[in-house]
Amino acid sequence: MKRLNAIVAAAAGIALAGGILASCKKEEAPTVRYLNFKPEVTEQYKQLAEEYEKLTGTKVIVETAANNSYESTLMSKMATKKAPTLFQINGPKGYARWKDYCADLKDTALYQHLSDKSLAVTSGDGVYGIPYAIEGYGIIYNKAITDKYFALEAKNTPFTSMDEITDFEKLSALVTDMQANAEVLGIKGVFASTSLKAGEDWRWQTHLANLPVYYEFKANNVDLASDATKRIKFEFGDNFRNIFDLYLNNSTVARETVGTKTVVDSMSEFALEDCAMVQNGNWAWGQIADVAGNKVKAENVRYLPIYTGAAGEQSQGLCVGTENFFSVNSQATEAERKAAIDFVYWLFSSDIGKDYVTNKFHFIAPFDTFDESERPNDPLAREVTRWTQRAGIESVPWNFTLFPSQKFKNDFGSSLLKYAQGTKEWSAVAKDVVDSWAKESDSAE
């Protein structure tokens, strides 16, 4: 009996030791659950996760929210037992919404290597969001096509170079005459189709809308950290309309059809040289280069600021900033938080991670762990850098992080579609913008 008890005790000891070892192993390599904001790099993140697991033994599960549904997806995920340990907030407003889930990252190596620490989302002495990509957007143009236009004997403008296009008046004259010569230039329209299909309208209801909001806040010296941002008058709404009409009226498609168009459609049109220009950000290079039959050479891909007719826009540059900040779930275990922090630091410090960041994600990373040779070499990233370094040029900050809600953006997009199709007057669109901004700001309180 003693011998039997000894065997049982030994077996129990072995089982306990096995359990402890298994538990320790779990703690050493907990799973990182990452809710990704950018659908266009989903597959690249999954490939990276596989490489990271092979190197470290830590599994990284990448889940991606659909366009314009990140906040609702994050909300539903946070309510589960498998909540993300690594997620994203879109700036101060995002932090205010998720502050109970944002761990303080001020002591992390990633934050220490942030080139410009003023870019981080902070509160008091704490750091709760670290930007991982500086991006820029504007009007992308194909230099081969614009050069072909400048060489036309029958053109009706005096321009000989895109360097001369420094305001809306000049841009409008150029575009109008290029459209008149579309057949000679071998294009279907100057601008790619304006994608206004639901969920595909973020280039207008967010990115383009940033311009009038920026100019209004600037003109009125609005403190962006104050409650003054809860109301707008849409004072520069006519400026928005200027460029929006230019897009719609000088396009590859009739403005009545834009409700069926997607961003992919627009970028494909540019890649196939059906058009000369398209509004988008530096992240779009992959969308251009990867199109089957792409005709656009990298050396011909250039940027022009989005001119709208605002006073002083001759010194305006591209819209440059970020709304993408890494946050770590403070509700996760210490081991899970450490795993998430280790993963993102590896991403921006290791040779493999930096290669993904630069060459596959096409991010312009704001960390001093990158030397010049490791910075993005794609044409749009180079153009963002070039414009930010031009003397006398001031970049437009990303004030759309102050927009009151996704519903405001969606409603604005819906109004823009009706305006494009001719079923809504611009005055009604402008009124809706003012009213919706106020309503959504109040409901967020």
Summary of the structure (lengths in Angstrom):
residues: 445
radius of gyration: 25.1
end to end distance: 71.4
largest distance: 108.1
contacts: 1436
relative contact order: 0.16
helix: 53%
strand: 14%
